[in-house]
Amino acid sequence: MTQNVQQRLEVKMQKRDIPEELFVQMRTCQTAANEFLRQFWSSVVPASGEGPMSSASPAQKAAKAARMAGYLVKTPEKIQAIIEMARSSGVDAGKIEMAMKPVSTAVEKALQFYQTRKKP
């Protein structure tokens, strides 16, 4: 997913219609969200080789999942801030929304999973 978004953004940068500062913000947001997603999913879904010898207890994994979900819940507002920055820079906000959509969708799915799993 990271490569897909990065390739899209690189194509857009080649057209020079996204200012460098905005592009950096988009890339930073996407990279951070992907790392939080990776950490989140690794704490809620057991790895293929993971068994009773796992170093993290279920309580530790649950705490990590909660922490990562706390970070992920902030992603939509960060994306919205980037979209607003684009608008104020005269950049087509629709292009930014489209480029950030895969990250936004992945975060939404992770948070939905977390909310439904958390309920008794």
Secondary structure, DSSP 8 states (H G I E B T S, - for coil): -HHHHHHHHHHHHHTT-S-HHHHHHHHHHHHHHHHHHHHHHHHHS--TT--TT-SS-HHHHHHHHHHHHHHHTTHHHHHHHHHHHHHHTT--HHHHHHHHHHHHHHHHHHHHHHHHHH--
